[in-house]
Amino acid sequence: MKRRFRAGRVETQQAGMEGYGAFIPAPLPPDPPISLDGELQSLLDAASRALGRLDGISLLLPDPRLFLSMYIRKEAVLSSQIEGTQSSLSDLLLFENDELTTVDLDDVREVSNYTAAMRHGLDRLRGGFPLSLRLLREIHGILMQNARGGDKTPGEFRRSQNWIGGSRPGNARFVPPPPHALMASLDDLEKFLHAQTSMSLLVKAGLAHAQFETIHPFLDGNGRVGRLLITFLLCAEGALTQPLLYLSLYLKEHRDEYYESLQRIRTDGEWEEWLRFYLRGVESVALQATSTARTIVQLFEEDRQKLHAIGRGASSALRVHDLLKERPILSIAATVRTLGLTKPTVASAMENLENLGIVREESGRRRDRLFVYRQYLNVLNEGGQR
């Protein structure tokens, strides 16, 4: 019986026809403690090895800043797609180039905000700011700024009851803690984040994510903040040198299993079942990110060798190529502004890049043409198509 209630209890909040029960989570770590049986230990070992390889390859990247810039954008797209947006990575890049896209502008703005929120959080952690409730509020405020849900108290914990599924708390699939119990649950979570423990950091991050999703402290945007929490914790505790692990693609592909495993924690205390699902995801995503990094490093090197071989004009073409690593959709005007080169020089460089098959002109326009680093974008876009 105790195991069933190890994640918390449902407490009646209101009686009668409109009555409902809300879930009050128990503090972490779980009691009884997590049982690292043979299968779960094997999954943890495999996930840890994959994470170590990913962190190792990040040290080999010639310019981690450029790679991370695009990888963060990819994660922003995938995490927002889980919440129902229709924006792709190409849409986001067009938006950043002040170009019209084929999707709702609110969708693209949501993704752009996610990118800004993620970068803000990472910058704060690098500056020594602790992973805390205050930082989560800051991230949420940026995430919801001028976007859908922007009227739902951005940057503030909720003061009213929310629920998941159904039309009201009484028929909801899950009801998080009521407002009067919210801060106690959040304070317990913050203590767990800061606690010195012998627990594996990967396990700690998995427990923290699930607990955050159960508390559901914001009126909107909980899923996106909760997914960021995993990466932020791994970076803050030194398991990752660069923020390269993002679970959104795995969760997008296994959405039903994800939600079911979270719910089984609440109904049956099945923390181990959740961790098995989560650790398989960590291994899968870490291996995929490692493969993606290797593929991109090889692509950049092969394309640079092609450009070195053209002789005259190689210097300016290489500068444009470097910019394309950060912004794989570019116009000549934007390139001129960014690099400070003349328009004829940039046009000549783009022509060289196009002749070598490195970029393609995909707007079909005679003026203000857009050049796309298609092979690079295809690698990054894996799993992020609408």
Buried (B, 14 or more C-beta within 10 A) or exposed (E): EEEEEBBBEBEEBBEEEEEBBBBBBBBBBBBEEBEBEEEBEEBBBBBBEBBEBBBEBBEEBEEBEBBBBBBBBBBBBBBBBBBEBBBBBBBBBBBBBEBEBEBBEBBBBBBBBBBBBBBBBBEBBEEEBEBBBEBBBBBBBBBBBEBBBBEBBBBBBBEEBBBBEEEEBBEBEBBBBBBEBBEEBBEBBBEBBEEEEEBBBBBBBBBBBBBBBBBBBBBBBBBBBBBBBBBBBBBBEEBBEBBBBBBBBBBBEBEEEBBEBBBBBBEBBBBBBBBBBBBBBBBBBBBBBBBBBEBBBEBBEEBBEBBEEBEEBBEBBBBBBBBBBBBBBBBBBBBBEBBEBEEEBBBBBBBBBEEBEBBEEEBEEEEEBBBBBBBBBEBBBBBBEE
